[in-house]
Amino acid sequence: SEIGPDRILHAVAALELYEPPLVIVDLGTACVFDAIDAQGAYVGGAIAPGIGLASNALFDKAAMLRTVKLDTPKTAIGNTTAHALQSGICLGFGALVDGMVAKFKSELGGSVTTIGTGGYIDLVKSAVSCFDVIEEDLNLKGLQILNQRMSGDSRD
């Protein structure tokens, strides 16, 4: 099976920090969802284009749309083009995350903990209701845990 090293690091850290079942959402270049079942086994996941990738493609390919600063707006209905873009991108990705996590939780069953991480987490976390915890550096924590295990160091 093919699992990227970033996803392995996320799973290692998540299993060290939280009781499974788990859903890990990484908002980076891609929007990556990973599922870990109640026994701690990696089940699989889903990958969608990330916020930066999607918004840059939109700004590059839609001649009439100019690049805007991405901020999460307070309202979904935009009264300017900039507001409409912010809503569609930030709130739209929030809805994507909430929807996918709901499907993952339904498939996993039980009391699932949802972890948010990645470079775009701060931009979207206020638009998402499904995160139980935010771990901004989950991949680095996973790397540290693996390093400690390989060196025989049991420090926290």
Backbone as a chain_set.jsonl record, in Angstrom:
{"seq": "SEIGPDRILHAVAALELYEPPLVIVDLGTACVFDAIDAQGAYVGGAIAPGIGLASNALFDKAAMLRTVKLDTPKTAIGNTTAHALQSGICLGFGALVDGMVAKFKSELGGSVTTIGTGGYIDLVKSAVSCFDVIEEDLNLKGLQILNQRMSGDSRD", "coords": {"N": [[0.837, -1.193, 0.0], [0.308, 2.328, -0.483], [1.381, 4.895, 1.384], [2.052, 8.137, 2.255], [5.01, 9.597, 3.789], [4.414, 11.762, 5.47], [1.822, 11.246, 6.286], [2.179, 8.891, 7.699], [3.751, 9.845, 9.825], [1.888, 11.564, 11.018], [-0.026, 9.676, 11.888], [1.489, 8.142, 13.71], [2.085, 10.075, 15.704], [-0.528, 10.868, 16.448], [-1.606, 8.484, 17.485], [0.032, 8.153, 19.661], [-0.696, 10.294, 21.231], [-3.501, 10.325, 21.524], [-6.521, 8.422, 22.126], [-7.67, 5.886, 19.95], [-10.779, 5.419, 18.097], [-9.62, 7.545, 15.389], [-9.688, 10.546, 13.424], [-7.695, 12.258, 11.228], [-7.018, 15.408, 9.999], [-5.297, 17.074, 7.612], [-4.498, 20.16, 6.627], [-2.93, 21.345, 4.158], [-0.792, 21.662, 1.36], [-2.265, 19.788, 0.018], [-5.553, 18.691, 0.945], [-5.879, 16.506, 3.325], [-7.275, 13.555, 4.576], [-7.243, 11.187, 7.128], [-7.928, 7.966, 8.484], [-8.086, 6.144, 11.479], [-8.734, 3.146, 13.027], [-10.631, 1.755, 15.857], [-8.944, -0.14, 16.943], [-6.491, 0.877, 16.506], [-5.433, 0.65, 13.994], [-4.336, 1.773, 10.818], [-6.676, 2.788, 8.512], [-7.261, 4.048, 6.068], [-7.844, 6.767, 3.748], [-8.589, 10.045, 2.392], [-7.965, 12.374, -0.254], [-7.924, 15.719, -1.213], [-7.685, 18.682, -3.306], [-5.661, 21.24, -1.847], [-6.177, 24.295, 0.078], [-4.512, 26.504, -0.686], [-3.559, 25.602, -3.171], [-5.973, 25.244, -4.625], [-7.095, 27.851, -4.513], [-5.081, 29.377, -5.752], [-5.119, 28.251, -8.328], [-7.669, 29.054, -9.117], [-7.38, 31.876, -9.09], [-5.389, 32.123, -11.042], [-6.56, 31.058, -13.385], [-9.07, 32.228, -13.781], [-9.781, 34.956, -15.395], [-11.052, 37.36, -14.672], [-10.967, 37.483, -11.958], [-9.257, 38.708, -9.222], [-6.395, 38.148, -7.151], [-6.985, 37.712, -3.703], [-6.548, 38.543, -0.231], [-6.597, 35.862, 1.92], [-8.951, 35.433, 4.299], [-11.088, 34.285, 6.873], [-14.416, 34.963, 6.466], [-17.085, 36.575, 8.335], [-19.654, 36.148, 7.458], [-21.428, 34.082, 5.104], [-22.56, 34.922, 2.717], [-21.317, 36.888, 0.324], [-20.806, 40.368, -0.224], [-19.145, 41.678, -1.877], [-16.761, 41.042, -4.492], [-14.308, 40.185, -3.432], [-15.082, 39.425, -0.82], [-16.871, 37.39, -1.49], [-15.115, 35.547, -2.676], [-13.453, 34.964, -0.467], [-15.356, 33.794, 1.197], [-16.234, 31.587, -0.36], [-13.838, 30.146, -0.608], [-12.648, 29.914, 2.059], [-14.859, 29.353, 3.879], [-16.05, 27.446, 2.3], [-14.089, 25.396, 2.188], [-14.142, 24.796, 4.885], [-16.695, 23.648, 5.078], [-16.29, 21.433, 3.418], [-14.402, 20.026, 4.965], [-15.901, 19.54, 7.371], [-17.971, 17.976, 6.266], [-16.62, 15.728, 5.133], [-15.369, 14.687, 7.42], [-17.616, 13.984, 8.933], [-18.596, 11.861, 7.364], [-16.421, 10.067, 7.566], [-16.452, 9.578, 10.354], [-18.91, 8.299, 10.6], [-18.402, 5.96, 9.157], [-16.3, 4.85, 10.645], [-17.382, 4.543, 13.209], [-18.25, 4.487, 16.745], [-16.742, 6.515, 19.364], [-15.19, 9.019, 18.014], [-12.163, 10.801, 17.804], [-11.253, 13.87, 16.435], [-8.6, 15.334, 14.765], [-7.045, 18.299, 13.863], [-4.625, 19.65, 11.652], [-1.754, 21.156, 9.981], [-0.608, 23.604, 7.535], [-2.62, 25.431, 6.774], [-4.429, 25.415, 8.803], [-5.035, 27.402, 10.735], [-6.387, 29.289, 9.221], [-8.816, 28.086, 8.589], [-9.917, 26.931, 10.876], [-11.853, 28.312, 12.429], [-14.06, 28.088, 10.857], [-14.815, 25.522, 10.953], [-16.495, 22.882, 12.558], [-15.899, 20.391, 13.504], [-13.444, 19.702, 14.676], [-11.817, 18.242, 17.392], [-9.442, 18.717, 18.568], [-6.584, 20.781, 17.935], [-3.531, 20.272, 16.464], [-0.89, 21.777, 15.65], [1.703, 21.091, 14.82], [1.791, 18.322, 14.155], [3.113, 16.482, 12.48], [5.822, 16.962, 13.07], [5.851, 16.199, 15.737], [5.344, 13.489, 15.418], [7.7, 12.736, 14.09], [9.564, 13.255, 16.108], [8.725, 11.382, 18.036], [9.189, 8.938, 16.666], [11.968, 9.139, 16.369], [12.785, 9.064, 19.052], [11.941, 6.473, 19.717], [13.537, 4.923, 18.015], [16.068, 5.513, 18.95], [15.955, 4.517, 21.438], [15.275, 6.146, 23.483], [13.235, 7.099, 26.074], [12.124, 9.456, 26.85], [9.652, 12.071, 27.225]], "CA": [[0.0, 0.0, 0.0], [1.048, 3.577, -0.597], [1.062, 5.927, 2.363], [3.152, 9.088, 2.308], [5.666, 9.704, 5.09], [3.716, 12.734, 6.313], [0.646, 10.574, 6.848], [2.691, 7.958, 8.704], [4.129, 10.648, 10.994], [0.646, 11.999, 11.671], [-0.629, 8.527, 12.571], [2.338, 7.813, 14.863], [1.865, 11.082, 16.748], [-1.921, 10.825, 16.905], [-1.789, 7.29, 18.32], [0.765, 8.372, 20.913], [-1.332, 11.366, 22.003], [-4.956, 10.187, 21.675], [-7.107, 7.087, 22.007], [-8.447, 5.689, 18.725], [-10.595, 5.762, 16.686], [-9.168, 8.904, 15.104], [-9.653, 11.127, 12.083], [-6.679, 13.305, 11.15], [-7.234, 16.282, 8.849], [-4.115, 17.89, 7.348], [-4.799, 21.218, 5.666], [-1.681, 21.853, 3.61], [-0.852, 21.716, -0.098], [-3.474, 18.994, -0.209], [-6.444, 18.529, 2.098], [-5.73, 15.066, 3.505], [-8.054, 12.958, 5.659], [-6.796, 9.838, 7.448], [-8.761, 7.274, 9.466], [-7.478, 5.098, 12.296], [-9.865, 2.481, 13.685], [-10.605, 1.622, 17.315], [-7.823, -1.002, 17.31], [-5.256, 1.597, 16.217], [-4.953, 0.322, 12.646], [-4.585, 2.757, 9.77], [-7.706, 2.239, 7.628], [-7.176, 4.683, 4.759], [-8.143, 8.186, 3.803], [-9.029, 10.764, 1.196], [-7.122, 13.526, -0.581], [-8.525, 16.739, -2.08], [-6.772, 19.817, -3.456], [-5.574, 22.109, -0.683], [-6.696, 25.658, -0.031], [-3.605, 27.317, -1.492], [-3.559, 25.063, -4.53], [-7.263, 25.541, -5.258], [-7.285, 29.294, -4.689], [-4.135, 29.84, -6.77], [-5.638, 27.826, -9.628], [-8.796, 29.931, -9.42], [-6.876, 33.212, -9.424], [-4.614, 32.033, -12.279], [-7.36, 30.654, -14.541], [-10.256, 33.078, -13.956], [-9.182, 36.239, -15.754], [-11.721, 38.497, -14.038], [-10.818, 37.421, -10.501], [-7.934, 39.074, -8.727], [-5.982, 37.527, -5.898], [-7.397, 38.403, -2.477], [-6.003, 38.015, 1.016], [-7.528, 34.874, 2.452], [-9.417, 35.561, 5.677], [-12.401, 33.666, 7.028], [-15.409, 36.016, 6.709], [-18.116, 36.295, 9.345], [-20.879, 35.735, 6.778], [-21.208, 33.29, 3.895], [-22.999, 35.666, 1.535], [-20.398, 37.994, 0.085], [-21.376, 41.528, -0.911], [-18.124, 42.126, -2.82], [-16.078, 39.89, -5.083], [-13.311, 39.714, -2.466], [-15.807, 38.726, 0.25], [-17.399, 36.153, -2.077], [-13.984, 34.63, -2.818], [-13.076, 34.52, 0.879], [-16.407, 32.891, 1.655], [-16.181, 30.34, -1.122], [-12.608, 29.403, -0.324], [-12.469, 29.581, 3.486], [-16.038, 28.662, 4.405], [-16.248, 26.259, 1.466], [-13.204, 24.344, 2.679], [-14.672, 24.395, 6.184], [-17.809, 22.723, 4.822], [-15.669, 20.205, 2.909], [-13.817, 19.316, 6.108], [-16.984, 19.036, 8.222], [-18.686, 16.918, 5.552], [-15.79, 14.523, 5.035], [-15.179, 14.124, 8.761], [-18.881, 13.324, 9.301], [-18.624, 10.574, 6.661], [-15.407, 9.202, 8.178], [-16.935, 9.175, 11.68], [-19.983, 7.337, 10.386], [-17.802, 4.7, 8.726], [-15.481, 4.298, 11.726], [-18.221, 4.222, 14.358], [-17.673, 4.75, 18.058], [-16.444, 7.891, 19.755], [-14.023, 9.357, 17.206], [-11.487, 12.074, 18.048], [-10.824, 14.489, 15.182], [-7.417, 16.165, 14.956], [-6.732, 19.193, 12.761], [-3.223, 20.044, 11.571], [-1.354, 21.656, 8.671], [-0.29, 25.012, 7.354], [-3.807, 26.272, 6.603], [-5.371, 25.136, 9.884], [-5.482, 28.644, 11.371], [-7.314, 29.973, 8.322], [-10.097, 27.391, 8.468], [-10.428, 26.335, 12.119], [-13.072, 28.982, 12.908], [-15.156, 27.714, 9.959], [-14.988, 24.078, 11.091], [-17.046, 22.518, 13.868], [-15.62, 18.98, 13.802], [-12.162, 19.436, 15.328], [-11.751, 18.105, 18.844], [-8.151, 19.264, 18.979], [-5.689, 21.269, 16.885], [-2.116, 19.953, 16.692], [-0.285, 22.467, 14.513], [2.946, 20.437, 14.396], [1.607, 16.883, 14.358], [4.158, 15.735, 11.767], [7.069, 17.081, 13.827], [5.693, 15.363, 16.93], [5.529, 12.113, 14.957], [9.127, 12.555, 13.825], [10.222, 13.195, 17.413], [8.366, 10.097, 18.653], [9.939, 7.882, 15.967], [13.379, 9.306, 16.714], [12.959, 8.56, 20.419], [11.795, 5.012, 19.694], [14.688, 4.332, 17.331], [17.268, 5.701, 19.764], [15.733, 3.898, 22.736], [15.037, 7.219, 24.452], [11.831, 7.057, 26.501], [11.688, 10.782, 27.315], [8.473, 12.683, 26.577]], "C": [[0.872, 1.242, 0.0], [0.538, 4.58, 0.426], [2.273, 6.836, 2.44], [3.743, 9.199, 3.705], [4.996, 10.711, 6.026], [2.516, 12.095, 7.001], [1.06, 9.558, 7.911], [3.06, 8.714, 9.978], [2.903, 11.137, 11.75], [0.031, 10.861, 12.474], [0.168, 8.142, 13.814], [2.073, 8.783, 16.007], [0.458, 10.998, 17.315], [-2.158, 9.64, 17.829], [-1.04, 7.392, 19.646], [0.006, 9.336, 21.828], [-2.795, 11.115, 22.349], [-5.389, 8.732, 21.523], [-7.859, 6.974, 20.679], [-9.884, 5.29, 19.054], [-10.312, 7.252, 16.494], [-9.406, 9.27, 13.643], [-8.647, 12.267, 12.148], [-6.932, 14.086, 9.874], [-6.023, 17.195, 8.72], [-4.448, 18.884, 6.247], [-3.491, 21.868, 5.229], [-1.821, 22.018, 2.109], [-2.049, 20.923, -0.596], [-4.289, 19.003, 1.074], [-6.568, 17.019, 2.302], [-6.493, 14.608, 4.748], [-7.541, 11.54, 5.874], [-7.645, 9.265, 8.567], [-7.96, 6.176, 10.152], [-8.601, 4.469, 13.108], [-9.643, 2.319, 15.19], [-9.457, 0.739, 17.805], [-6.472, -0.338, 17.037], [-4.662, 1.288, 14.864], [-5.296, 1.452, 11.68], [-5.537, 2.13, 8.755], [-7.564, 2.768, 6.205], [-7.53, 6.147, 4.877], [-8.662, 8.733, 2.495], [-8.119, 11.967, 0.999], [-7.878, 14.427, -1.546], [-7.495, 17.848, -2.285], [-6.801, 20.687, -2.204], [-6.058, 23.519, -0.971], [-5.814, 26.517, -0.927], [-3.607, 26.901, -2.948], [-4.838, 25.439, -5.271], [-7.44, 27.036, -5.502], [-6.321, 29.847, -5.732], [-4.583, 29.443, -8.167], [-6.795, 28.721, -10.053], [-8.31, 31.31, -9.854], [-6.109, 33.207, -10.745], [-5.492, 31.828, -13.51], [-8.589, 31.519, -14.794], [-9.786, 34.517, -14.156], [-9.791, 37.429, -15.022], [-11.561, 38.514, -12.513], [-9.386, 37.74, -10.11], [-7.655, 38.352, -7.413], [-6.447, 38.371, -4.721], [-6.676, 37.766, -1.293], [-7.032, 37.049, 1.588], [-7.736, 35.086, 3.947], [-10.77, 34.889, 5.74], [-13.419, 34.749, 7.345], [-16.428, 35.587, 7.762], [-19.407, 35.781, 8.712], [-20.54, 34.988, 5.494], [-21.564, 34.063, 2.631], [-22.115, 36.893, 1.379], [-21.065, 39.129, -0.667], [-20.353, 42.235, -1.794], [-17.478, 40.872, -3.41], [-15.053, 39.314, -4.112], [-13.975, 38.907, -1.352], [-16.34, 37.39, -0.274], [-16.292, 35.111, -2.258], [-13.546, 34.085, -1.458], [-14.088, 33.517, 1.415], [-16.312, 31.541, 0.948], [-14.972, 29.499, -0.787], [-12.56, 28.966, 1.142], [-13.657, 28.818, 4.055], [-16.336, 27.399, 3.6], [-15.352, 25.108, 1.899], [-13.622, 23.878, 4.065], [-15.797, 23.389, 6.029], [-17.3, 21.386, 4.277], [-15.126, 19.373, 4.072], [-14.908, 18.727, 6.991], [-17.716, 17.87, 7.563], [-17.892, 15.624, 5.47], [-15.591, 13.875, 6.403], [-16.45, 13.416, 9.224], [-18.98, 11.951, 8.636], [-17.616, 9.589, 7.268], [-15.885, 8.688, 9.531], [-18.027, 8.123, 11.562], [-19.419, 5.969, 10.008], [-16.971, 4.045, 9.828], [-16.328, 3.809, 12.892], [-17.508, 4.531, 15.664], [-17.452, 6.229, 18.303], [-15.12, 8.302, 19.126], [-13.476, 10.721, 17.619], [-10.974, 12.596, 16.715], [-9.724, 15.502, 15.465], [-7.198, 16.996, 13.701], [-5.273, 19.6, 12.811], [-2.952, 20.659, 10.201], [-1.233, 23.165, 8.594], [-1.474, 25.946, 7.206], [-4.815, 26.096, 7.737], [-5.895, 26.415, 10.53], [-6.511, 29.381, 10.526], [-8.711, 29.373, 8.385], [-10.706, 26.969, 9.807], [-11.681, 27.016, 12.656], [-14.285, 28.634, 12.047], [-15.505, 26.234, 10.067], [-15.512, 23.772, 12.488], [-16.607, 21.135, 14.333], [-14.33, 18.72, 14.565], [-12.319, 19.334, 16.839], [-10.485, 18.749, 19.376], [-7.386, 19.733, 17.743], [-4.264, 20.943, 17.318], [-1.348, 20.531, 15.508], [0.955, 21.76, 13.971], [2.88, 18.92, 14.577], [2.699, 16.069, 13.673], [5.492, 15.803, 12.506], [7.021, 16.257, 15.112], [5.876, 13.893, 16.565], [6.986, 11.795, 14.698], [9.904, 12.425, 15.134], [9.957, 11.849, 18.096], [9.137, 8.952, 17.997], [11.421, 7.94, 16.301], [13.666, 8.762, 18.11], [12.875, 7.038, 20.459], [13.019, 4.337, 19.083], [15.961, 4.453, 18.16], [17.14, 5.064, 21.14], [15.503, 4.897, 23.846], [13.564, 7.224, 24.815], [11.334, 8.392, 27.034], [10.454, 11.234, 26.565], [8.893, 13.918, 25.849]], "O": [[2.025, 1.21, 0.428], [-0.596, 5.052, 0.341], [3.391, 6.371, 2.664], [3.063, 8.928, 4.695], [5.01, 10.53, 7.243], [2.236, 12.377, 8.166], [0.365, 9.387, 8.912], [2.726, 8.28, 11.08], [2.881, 11.127, 12.98], [-0.386, 11.06, 13.615], [-0.414, 7.849, 14.858], [1.863, 8.365, 17.145], [0.272, 11.051, 18.531], [-2.837, 9.774, 18.848], [-1.44, 6.782, 20.638], [0.058, 9.208, 23.052], [-3.287, 11.629, 23.353], [-4.715, 7.927, 20.88], [-8.611, 7.881, 20.322], [-10.168, 4.868, 20.176], [-10.7, 8.093, 17.305], [-9.335, 8.425, 12.751], [-8.735, 13.136, 13.015], [-7.047, 13.506, 8.794], [-5.749, 17.998, 9.612], [-4.653, 18.511, 5.092], [-3.012, 22.816, 5.851], [-2.863, 22.468, 1.631], [-2.753, 21.342, -1.515], [-3.77, 19.288, 2.153], [-7.268, 16.337, 1.554], [-6.371, 15.195, 5.823], [-7.415, 10.774, 4.919], [-8.039, 9.982, 9.487], [-7.259, 5.393, 9.51], [-9.338, 5.172, 13.799], [-8.6, 2.699, 15.721], [-9.039, 0.854, 18.957], [-5.426, -0.927, 17.309], [-3.507, 1.625, 14.603], [-6.391, 2.013, 11.716], [-5.248, 1.07, 8.201], [-7.729, 2.018, 5.244], [-7.52, 6.709, 5.972], [-9.109, 7.996, 1.616], [-7.571, 12.511, 1.958], [-8.403, 13.97, -2.562], [-6.534, 17.946, -1.522], [-7.848, 20.848, -1.577], [-6.315, 23.883, -2.119], [-6.315, 27.186, -1.831], [-3.652, 27.741, -3.847], [-4.788, 25.9, -6.412], [-7.884, 27.442, -6.576], [-6.708, 30.707, -6.523], [-4.439, 30.23, -9.103], [-6.89, 29.105, -11.219], [-8.769, 31.849, -10.861], [-6.17, 34.183, -11.493], [-5.195, 32.372, -14.573], [-9.101, 31.541, -15.913], [-9.438, 35.206, -13.197], [-9.096, 38.416, -14.778], [-11.982, 39.468, -11.858], [-8.436, 37.128, -10.598], [-8.571, 37.997, -6.671], [-6.321, 39.595, -4.737], [-6.252, 36.612, -1.347], [-8.207, 37.392, 1.721], [-6.812, 34.938, 4.748], [-11.524, 34.918, 4.768], [-13.314, 35.399, 8.385], [-16.604, 34.4, 8.037], [-20.17, 35.061, 9.355], [-19.503, 35.228, 4.875], [-20.935, 33.876, 1.59], [-22.158, 37.816, 2.192], [-21.799, 38.901, -1.629], [-20.654, 43.268, -2.393], [-17.64, 39.773, -2.879], [-14.938, 38.096, -3.979], [-13.493, 37.836, -0.983], [-16.268, 36.377, 0.421], [-16.512, 33.924, -2.018], [-13.299, 32.888, -1.315], [-13.715, 32.509, 2.017], [-16.311, 30.49, 1.589], [-15.067, 28.275, -0.691], [-12.444, 27.774, 1.429], [-13.484, 27.754, 4.649], [-16.813, 26.405, 4.146], [-15.803, 23.965, 1.972], [-13.477, 22.701, 4.393], [-15.856, 22.396, 6.754], [-17.821, 20.33, 4.635], [-15.364, 18.167, 4.15], [-14.856, 17.545, 7.33], [-18.044, 16.887, 8.227], [-18.431, 14.544, 5.712], [-15.641, 12.651, 6.525], [-16.371, 12.356, 9.845], [-19.4, 10.984, 9.271], [-17.93, 8.414, 7.458], [-15.745, 7.502, 9.83], [-18.062, 7.167, 12.336], [-19.901, 4.941, 10.484], [-16.94, 2.819, 9.933], [-16.027, 2.778, 13.495], [-16.307, 4.801, 15.68], [-17.918, 7.08, 17.545], [-14.052, 7.971, 19.642], [-14.233, 11.681, 17.767], [-10.339, 11.865, 15.955], [-9.884, 16.404, 16.287], [-7.167, 16.455, 12.595], [-4.737, 19.866, 13.886], [-3.84, 20.677, 9.349], [-1.694, 23.895, 9.471], [-1.352, 27.14, 7.482], [-5.942, 26.581, 7.638], [-7.082, 26.502, 10.842], [-7.411, 30.027, 11.064], [-9.695, 30.099, 8.245], [-11.901, 26.678, 9.867], [-12.506, 26.353, 13.285], [-15.421, 28.862, 12.464], [-16.386, 25.747, 9.358], [-15.036, 24.33, 13.477], [-16.919, 20.745, 15.458], [-14.135, 17.61, 15.061], [-12.88, 20.222, 17.481], [-10.457, 19.264, 20.494], [-7.517, 19.168, 16.657], [-3.847, 21.303, 18.418], [-1.173, 19.864, 14.488], [1.223, 21.828, 12.771], [3.816, 18.312, 15.096], [3.163, 15.072, 14.226], [6.217, 14.81, 12.563], [8.029, 15.685, 15.526], [6.491, 13.136, 17.317], [7.461, 10.713, 15.043], [10.796, 11.585, 15.252], [10.869, 11.25, 18.667], [9.677, 8.091, 18.691], [12.057, 6.905, 16.495], [14.668, 8.08, 18.324], [13.653, 6.389, 21.158], [13.481, 3.306, 19.573], [16.837, 3.591, 18.082], [18.091, 5.065, 21.921], [15.531, 4.54, 25.023], [12.719, 7.343, 23.928], [10.247, 8.464, 27.606], [10.228, 10.842, 25.421], [8.061, 14.586, 25.235]]}, "num_chains": 1, "name": "protein.A"}
